[in-house]
Amino acid sequence: MQEVFSDLIKEWHDADLPPFIARDNYDYLHQNYANIFAIIWPRRAGKTFFLYQIIQHLLDSNACKKEDILFIDFEDYRLSGLKIADIDSMFKAYYALYKKDPKYLIFDEIQNIPERSRVLRTFHNKRYKIIVTGSSSKLLLTEVSTELRWRYTHNLMLPFSFGEYLKHKDIDPKRLERTNKEWLVYDAFQQYMQYGWYPEVIDANDLQKRKLLNEYYATTYYKDVIDRYNVRDKKLLEGFMSYVLNIYSSLLSLTKLEKHLKDEWLTGTKSTLGRYLSHLKEAFFIIECPKFGYSPKVEMTQPKKVYMIDPGFIKIGNNYSENKWRILENIVAIELYRRWKQLYYFNDGRECDFVIKEPLSLKIEQAIQVTRTLDFHNKEREIQWLLQAMKKCKLSEGYIFTYDEKKIIEEDGYTIHVVPVWERLLDNEEVVA
């Protein structure tokens, strides 16, 4: 195994860093890497290129030279069957090449390292500066963080934000505003809604976009769920994932799902379906949004709303139809999740799409309703449903996110801001609303 590690190390050091699209997540600029720095994200979200961005920053700031970095991608096929006893050979290979120890350890896909928490703890005790990535929220947010505790900080990285999407397309909204070409932003947002924001998908043609999204879907199905969790009933999981693709931005009732699958000649208990739901969340396929309540029992027992981690997945559903209201709601959920907001839906007879809870508190800080447009068919309903949540949560202001409308509504002493979703996605304030 030492020879394999030697090849991997030489290959990486001999190669130039490839061009990359700089991401807008600057947490790494403030890291001294005294703690293990973990980056969590879905597959194909651009994590390896973000690692290159961090490495470039280390080189440009003279924090180290490239040969001071031990970079290993643990998903390389040559490391198949890696055992914990092989880890020492990695350092032997490095020392044989450079006659010194590395300063930085950068490990991609650490879920493939056996006894990873023990390994990382040992390296941290030896004062290495450590950066790791993984594509499992359970692995890095629960297992490793619990076992390493104070030694560990983490950062969530999703596919491109709308601002990053525009930057990649060389579209500057402020410049366009001065030249009366804001329509380019609208057009970009339409593409963003339709195909999502995975980096590879953005630059592909329409046929390739769909092919790539299907490949990502298959990777989640086989590698991130079936292989990782040893799922035996593949047909049941396939039926579950297909169902979720078609009910995004809606409540997921395990009882209704169980009945639906039974009608499709697929049998699974609610307990099994509950496990599959957790697996899909941990694999960054879906986002869960529980019902808000002042009792933990409400969050645990009431049906949750589910959203896709990327709107592009919606397009490959069996019953796809472009429902802009539901897609907009899904996009808002992703952005709230991206910004580490504690999101819930509110339902006290009337549903408000999102309420945002303050950290370590039961207090609600924002209420948000999402709709494609406000017209005579839905205006009164959307306003009243939002107002009910605002009154219950003691909020004087609330928000309705739409496709392209912007105005302020004063109602019964309450203020409602009607704002286009795309505009809020470009708002870099700490809260979306």
N, C-alpha and C positions, 0 to 999 in steps of 0.2 A: 504493500500500500504506500510505502514511502516514495517509490518511484512514480506512482500515480500523482501523489501530492506535489512532487517535484515538477512534473510536467504541467500541472495546473498552475502552479505558482509562476513558473517561467513564462508560460503562455500569457498570463495576465500582465506581468511586468514588461514583457516585450511589446505588447500591443499598445497603441495610442488610445487614449480615451476617445470614444466616438462622439460625434455631435449629439447634443441632447437639447430638449426643450426645457428651459429652466422652469421649475414649478414655483408657485407663489407661497409655498409653505416654508417659512423662514425659522422655524423652531431650532433647526440645527445650527443656526448662526450664534445662538446663545448657549450652546452646549460646550462644556469643557470636558465632557465624557468621563467625569468622575464616576457617574453611574452608567450602567449598561443602557444604551439608547436603542430602543426597539421601534421599528417602523412596521405598522400593521396595515395591510391593504388587500384588496381582492387581486386575484391573478390577472395579469395583463394590464394592470393599471399604470404600469411604467415604473415599477419599483427599482429595477436594475439601473435604469437611467437616472433615477433620483439618487441612488447610491453614487453614481458617477458625478452628479452635481455636488454631493457632499465631499467626495474625494477631491474634486477640482477646487473646492473652497479650502480644504486642508492644504493643498499644494500652493494655491495662490497666497494664502496667509502665512506661508512658511512654517506651518505647524509641524510638517514632516516632509520627507521625500517619498517618492513613490515606493522605493524599496523598503521603506519603514512600515509599509502596509501589507498585512497578510490577508488577502482577499480570496475567499473560497465560496463557490456556488455549490451548495450541497445537493443540488438537484442534478448535477452532472452525472451522466450514466456511468462514468468510470468509478463513481463512489457507491455504486449499488452494493448493498450488503455490508455497508460500513458498520464496524463494531466499535464499542467504546475503547477497546484496547488499541484501535488504529489511530486514535487521536494524537498520541505521542509522536507517531511517525510524521504527522503534519509539521510539527515543530522541528523535528530532525531534518526534514527535507528543506525547510526554510534556512536552518542554521548551516546546512551543508552548502547552500548557495551563497549566503551573505556573511557567514561567520559572526553573526550577531542575532539577538532576539528582535522580533518586530515590536513596534510601539502601538500600532493599531491592529485590531482584529475585526475584520468586516466579513460577516457570515450571512450569505443569502440563503433563505429557505431553511431555517434552523429546525423546522419540524422533522427534518430527516437526520438530525443528530441524535443518536441514542443517549438516554439519560441527560438530555440537554440542560436541565436546570443545575444538575450536579457539575456538569462540564463548565457551564458559564460561571458558576460560583467559584470554582477553582481558578479559572482565568482571572476573574475579578480580584480574587485574593492576591494574585501575583501582580496586580496593578497595571494590567493591560487596559488600554482604552478600547471599549467594545461597542460595535454597532451591529445589530442583527435585524433581519427581516423575516417575516412569516406571513402566510396567507390563511391563517386560521385565527379568528378572534378568540376562540376558546383557549387556544394554546398560549397566546401572548397576553391576553387580558385576564385570564383566570389562572391557568396552570403555572406558567413561568412567573408572572407577577406576584402570585401568592407565595410561591416558594422562595423567590428572591427578595421580596418585600422592598426595603429601603434602598436596595442596590440598583433599582430599576426605574426608568422613566420610559414612557411610550408616546407615540405619535401616530395618528390615523391619517392615512393617505388614500384618497379615493381617485377614480379617474378624473379627467380634467374638470375643473369648475368652468362656468360659462366665461369668466374673465380670462382664464388660461386658454380656453378654446378660441376666443377672439384674438388673443395675443398670437397664438399659433397661426391663425389665418391672416395675421397682420391687419387686423381691423381695430382701429382706435375710435371708440364712440365719441370722445370729446372732439377729435379732429373732424369726424364726419358731421357732427352737429354744426360746426362752423361752415361746412360746405354743402349743407342741405342734402346729405346722402345717408341719413339715419336709416333709410330702408335696408341698407346692407346689414345693419344690426338685427333688424326684424327677420331678414332672410336667414341670417346665421342662426338665430334662435329657433326658426322653424326646422332647420336641419338638426339642430341640437336636440329638439324635442323628438324628432323622428328616429334618429339613429344613435343618440347618446353621445358619450364623450370618452370612450376608450381610445387611447392615442392612435393605435393602428387603424381603427375603424374610420377615424376622422378623414384620413387622407386616401381612403380606398374609394373605388367607384361603387355604385349602388349594388351591383351584383356581388362584388367582393365584400362589401359591408355586411350583407346578409350571411355570406359564407363565414366570415370571421365571427359574427355573433353566434351562429350555430356551433362553431368550434368551441367558443368560450362556454356555451351552454353544456356541450358534451364533456368538456374538461371538469366543470363543476359536478356533473352527474357521475362520471366515472372516477376521477382522481380525488376530488375534494370530499365526496360523500361515500360512494360505494367502497373505494379502496381504503380510505382513512377510517371509516367506521364499520367496515366489514358488513355492509348491508347485503343481505341475502335475497330479499324479494325485490329484484330490480324492476319488475313490471309495476309493482305498487309504488315505488319511488318515482318512476317515470310518470305514472298517473297523477301523483301528488304534485310534481313540478309543473305538469301541463295544466292542472287545475289552478295553481297559483298564478301562472302566466295570464290566465283569463279573468281572474277576480282581483287583480292588483287595485290598490287604492280602495279596498273594501274590507268588510269584516270577514275574518276567516273563522267559521264555526267548525270545530272538529266533528261534531255530530252530523252536520250537513255534508261535510266532506266524506265522512264514513259512508253515508247513504249514497252519495254520488258515485263513489268508487265501487260500491256494491252493485249499483246499476250497470257499471262497466265490467262486471264480473271480476272485480278486484277486491279481495278481502283483507282488511287491516283493522286492528283494534284502535281505539282512541289513544291508548297508551303508545302504541307503535307510531301512529301518526304524529303524536306529540314529540316523540324522539326525532322523527324526520324533520319536523318543523325546526327544532333546535339545531339539527345538523345543517340545514339550509341557511339559518342565520349565522352560524359559526363559519360557514364557507363563504360568507359575504354574497349570497345570492338574493337574500331578502332583508328588509328592515322591518322590525315589529314595532307597532305603536299601540300600547295598552290603553285601556280606558282610565281616565283620571278619577280618583276617589280618595277620600281622606282615610280609608282603611286599606292596608296591604291586601286584604282579601279580595277587594274589587279588582285590583290589578292582576291578581293570580287567577281568579275564577271567570272573569268576563272575557268574551271573545276579543281578540286583538285585530287591529287592522294591519294589513301587510302591504308592503311596497317593494318594488324591484330595486336592486342596488344601482341599476342603470336603465334608463328608459328604452335603450336599444333592444333589450330583451323582450319588451312588450311586442315588438314588431314580429317576433318569430312565434307568437302564440297561435294556436290552431284556429281561434275565432277572432283574429285581429281585425279591429276596425278602429279608425283614428278617432278616439274620444278625447278631444283636447282638454276637457275639464278634468278627467281622471289622470291624464298624463301630466297636466300642470300640478295637480295635487301630489303626484308621485315625485316630481322634480323638487317641489318645496320640501317634501319629507327628506329627500336626499341631502338637500342643502342644510337643513336643520341638523341632520345626523353628522354631516361633514364638520359642522361647527360645534359638535359635542353638546348639543342641546338635549335636555330631558323632555322629549316630546310625548304627548298623550293626546287622545281625542276626548272631547267632552260630550256627554249625552245625559241630559236630565229631562228626557222627553223630546228634546230637539238637539240635533247634533251640531257641534262646532268642530271643524276638521282638526285643528291643532290648538292645544294650550301648552305653554312652555313653563315648566316648573323651575323655580330658582334652585340652585344646587344646595343640597343638605337642608332643604326646607319643604314645607307643603304649600308655600305661597306660589301662586301663579303670577308670572311677570308679563306674559303676552297671550293674546287670543287671536287666532288667524282663521279666516274662512277663505276657501279657494273656489273660484268659479270661472268659467270661460269668459262670461260677460254678465253684466247686470242689465236686464231688460224687464218689460212688464210681466213676463212669465215668472221670474224668479227673484226680482229685486226685493220685494217685501219679505219673502221667506228668508233669503240669505241675511238680510239685515236683522230680522227678529231673532233668528237662531244665534247669530253672533252676539247680539245684545243680551240674550239670556245668559250666555257664558260670561260675558263681561260683568253683568250684575252679580251673578253668583260668586265670581272671583274678585269682585270689588276693583274692577279696572275702569278707568275713565276713558281710555282710548283702546281702539281695536283696529284690526286690519282686514281688508278684503283684497286678496291678490287675484288679478284678472289677466287676460291675455294682453290687452293693450289699453285699458282705461285708466285714467288718473283724475281723481277729484277728492274732495273732502265732504263728508256727509255729517251734519249735526242732527242728532236724534235724541229727544228726551234728556238733553244735557250731556249726552255722550258724543264723543268724536270718533268717526270711523274714517280711516285713511284708505282710499281705493288706489291701488298701485299696480302697475304691470309687473308680472313675475320677473321678466328679464331685467328690469331696472333694479329690483331688490337683489337679484343674484350678483349684480355688479357693485352692490353696496358693501364696502369692506368694514363696516361697523361690526362690533362684536356680536350683535344680534341681527338676524335677518330682518326682523320687523322693526 
